[in-house]
């Protein structure tokens, strides 16, 4: 007697898909963990690359005031004026430089943002270029108002706010630009 079995449609199992997904996720976590623990201090005169854009600290001054065309601005502590070279290494893309992407951090991790009022004063009386065509570079002065006791500041470049910083940290590790020290503020 021949009994014919009723054939069931084969169920597609996604077991292999899930195995591959888990292996890929594990490799990504390991790679991010390795990169995120890397610390990279980029010295003065060396370039920090972020995508196709390069940033180089050329110098720094600590000032007790900023004056332009008779207008004088005093800090709550001291002004740290960073001379930063910005380079667009892209082949076709323009780069709009926004000074607020530059963050100063002291030796204990306290962050200082751009001092907007003094920055506007410097930008108003300087030939500041904000948009760099592909292959161009420029120098910009970036102003921070920091406490007098900040000893070893460093710069971070933060595209996209806090989320961008986290993405940079995952992709590139802990990177910053070192800044040379000056002992006393100058007039």
Order of alpha helices (4+ residues) and beta strands (2+ residues): alpha-beta-beta-beta-beta-beta-beta-beta-alpha-beta-beta-beta-alpha-beta
